[in-house]
């Protein structure tokens, strides 16, 4: 299955919910009026795009309709797709411009963090990059073991320590290993204890200090992994994490299992954080770099 097909297939549940509802509304109107806009706004909200973002989209839609003197409701569909693609514009690519570059992966338990790291490592290795993983979620022994399984599956090396070890020391050891072996990319797992923000903040701050000291010129990505099936709760999580750590991007997992894919728009609009990867399946190749045009097309399907 090709790149665009995977995104389209992964967004099937969201598309079935959003596109069919939009089509039904457009077919029931013979002209474009305020009632049509209000119904469209309701549909967007129910697809977990959120109130603020849905209102924003419909405000732009009103402006475009007026400016372009559009009178046919059927034209709304194409306009919506264009508006959504424009909203998601921004730098969605990972910054891996230094050797080594560092990726810190953040997120609460259960969102698919470890799986994401494994798939990302596999993805980067296939691009010819030498990748080393750092098992810096030392809060749970299971996290270290799970990451080890993915390191083996992805064919990359991993640095680990015992449960309860200072995570920053694991980051230090991983950096040392990366330097010794000429690694291109370091990917570090972290403990996502959002319920104890002070511990999380202190832990992450210490990791950043180690990175800044040992690799002062390195490109550093801080990726937050979110579970798409949680809908608006994912936006709330992102907002909480944003308060305790700088985030450069979002990885949205389990998009294939939910009709709440519209949450991508809410995250970008309300928090200003770009989505850099999306998970659209269980396979090791199903973590896809985010493509805004393919995403907008995937939400609405064909024009038929």
JOHUBEL-V580040 format. One record per residue. N is the residue number from 1. SS is DSSP state (~ for helix, > for strand, _ for the rest). NEAR is the number of other C-alpha atoms within 12 Angstrom. D_LAST is the distance of its C-alpha to the last C-alpha in whole Angstrom. Layout:
N_SS_NEAR_D_LAST / N_SS_NEAR_D_LAST
This chain:
1___13_22 / 2___12_21 / 3_~_21_22 / 4_~_25_18 / 5_~_19_17 / 6_~_30_20 / 7_~_40_19 / 8_~_34_15 / 9_~_30_17 / 10_~_40_20 / 11___41_17 / 12_~_32_16 / 13_~_30_18 / 14_~_42_17 / 15_~_34_14 / 16_~_27_14 / 17_~_27_16 / 18_~_37_15 / 19_~_35_11 / 20_~_26_12 / 21_~_26_14 / 22_~_36_13 / 23_~_30_10 / 24_~_20_13 / 25_~_27_15 / 26_~_29_13 / 27_~_19_13 / 28___18_17 / 29___23_18 / 30___15_18 / 31___20_20 / 32___27_20 / 33___21_23 / 34_~_17_25 / 35_~_19_24 / 36_~_29_21 / 37_~_31_22 / 38_~_23_24 / 39_~_25_21 / 40_~_40_19 / 41_~_33_22 / 42_~_26_23 / 43_~_31_20 / 44_~_39_21 / 45_~_31_24 / 46_~_26_23 / 47_~_38_21 / 48_~_34_25 / 49_~_39_24 / 50___33_27 / 51_~_26_29 / 52_~_24_30 / 53_~_35_27 / 54_~_34_24 / 55_~_26_27 / 56_~_27_27 / 57_~_37_23 / 58_~_32_23 / 59_~_21_26 / 60_~_25_24 / 61_~_35_21 / 62_~_30_24 / 63_~_18_25 / 64_~_21_22 / 65_~_28_21 / 66_~_16_25 / 67_~_11_26 / 68___15_23 / 69___15_23 / 70___21_20 / 71___20_19 / 72___22_16 / 73___31_15 / 74___25_11 / 75_~_26_12 / 76_~_39_14 / 77_~_34_11 / 78_~_29_12 / 79_~_28_15 / 80_~_37_15 / 81_~_30_14 / 82_~_26_17 / 83_~_30_19 / 84_~_37_19 / 85_~_27_19 / 86_~_21_22 / 87_~_30_24 / 88___34_24 / 89___25_26 / 90___22_29 / 91___21_31 / 92___27_30 / 93___23_32 / 94___30_35 / 95___22_38 / 96___24_40 / 97___17_42 / 98___22_46 / 99___25_47 / 100___35_47 / 101_>_36_45 / 102_>_44_44 / 103_>_43_42 / 104_>_47_43 / 105_>_46_40 / 106_>_46_40 / 107___43_39 / 108___31_40 / 109___26_41 / 110___22_38 / 111___29_35 / 112___36_35 / 113_~_40_37 / 114_~_43_39 / 115_~_39_36 / 116_~_49_35 / 117_~_49_38 / 118_~_41_38 / 119_~_41_35 / 120_~_48_35 / 121_~_41_39 / 122_~_34_37 / 123_~_28_34 / 124_~_33_37 / 125_~_26_39 / 126_~_17_37 / 127___13_37 / 128___14_41 / 129___24_42 / 130___30_45 / 131_>_43_44 / 132_>_47_46 / 133_>_51_46 / 134_>_47_48 / 135___50_48 / 136___46_49 / 137___47_48 / 138___33_52 / 139___27_51 / 140___24_50 / 141_~_20_51 / 142_~_19_48 / 143_~_34_46 / 144_~_33_49 / 145_~_25_48 / 146_~_26_45 / 147_~_40_44 / 148_~_31_47 / 149_~_23_45 / 150_~_30_42 / 151_~_35_44 / 152_~_19_45 / 153_~_23_42 / 154_~_30_40 / 155___26_44 / 156___36_45 / 157_>_32_48 / 158_>_40_49 / 159_>_34_52 / 160___36_53 / 161___28_56 / 162___21_57 / 163___20_55 / 164___21_57 / 165___22_57 / 166___27_56 / 167_~_38_53 / 168_~_36_54 / 169_~_31_56 / 170_~_36_54 / 171_~_44_52 / 172_~_33_55 / 173_~_30_55 / 174_~_40_52 / 175_~_43_52 / 176_~_24_56 / 177_~_27_54 / 178_~_32_51 / 179_~_23_54 / 180_~_13_56 / 181_~_19_53 / 182___20_52 / 183___30_48 / 184___32_45 / 185_>_45_44 / 186_>_51_45 / 187_>_50_43 / 188_>_54_45 / 189_>_52_44 / 190___46_45 / 191___43_46 / 192___40_44 / 193___27_46 / 194___28_45 / 195___17_47 / 196___16_50 / 197_~_22_49 / 198_~_17_52 / 199_~_20_52 / 200_~_29_49 / 201_~_26_50 / 202_~_21_53 / 203_~_33_52 / 204_~_38_49 / 205_~_22_51 / 206_~_24_54 / 207_~_39_51 / 208_~_32_50 / 209_~_19_54 / 210_~_26_54 / 211_~_34_52 / 212_~_21_53 / 213_~_16_56 / 214_~_25_56 / 215___26_53 / 216___18_53 / 217___16_51 / 218___25_48 / 219___26_44 / 220_>_33_44 / 221_>_35_40 / 222_>_38_40 / 223_>_41_37 / 224_>_48_36 / 225_>_44_35 / 226_>_45_33 / 227_>_39_31 / 228_~_44_27 / 229_~_32_28 / 230_~_28_31 / 231___34_28 / 232_~_31_30 / 233_~_22_33 / 234_~_39_32 / 235_~_38_32 / 236_~_22_36 / 237_~_31_37 / 238_~_44_36 / 239_~_26_38 / 240_~_26_41 / 241_~_37_41 / 242_~_29_41 / 243_~_17_44 / 244_~_27_46 / 245___32_44 / 246___27_43 / 247___31_39 / 248___35_37 / 249_>_41_34 / 250_>_48_32 / 251_>_49_31 / 252_>_51_29 / 253_>_46_29 / 254___40_27 / 255_~_43_24 / 256_~_34_23 / 257_~_25_25 / 258___31_23 / 259___30_21 / 260___40_23 / 261___51_22 / 262___46_21 / 263_~_46_25 / 264_~_52_25 / 265_~_46_24 / 266_~_40_27 / 267_~_39_29 / 268_~_37_29 / 269_~_29_29 / 270_~_28_32 / 271_~_29_34 / 272___27_33 / 273___33_33 / 274___37_30 / 275_>_44_29 / 276_>_38_30 / 277_>_38_28 / 278_>_46_26 / 279_>_44_27 / 280___41_24 / 281___29_26 / 282___22_30 / 283___23_30 / 284___25_33 / 285___29_30 / 286___34_27 / 287_>_37_29 / 288_>_41_26 / 289_>_34_27 / 290___36_25 / 291___30_22 / 292_~_34_21 / 293_~_25_18 / 294_~_30_17 / 295_~_43_18 / 296_~_37_16 / 297_~_33_13 / 298_~_37_14 / 299_~_46_14 / 300_~_38_10 / 301___32_8 / 302___18_5 / 303___17_4 / 304___10_0
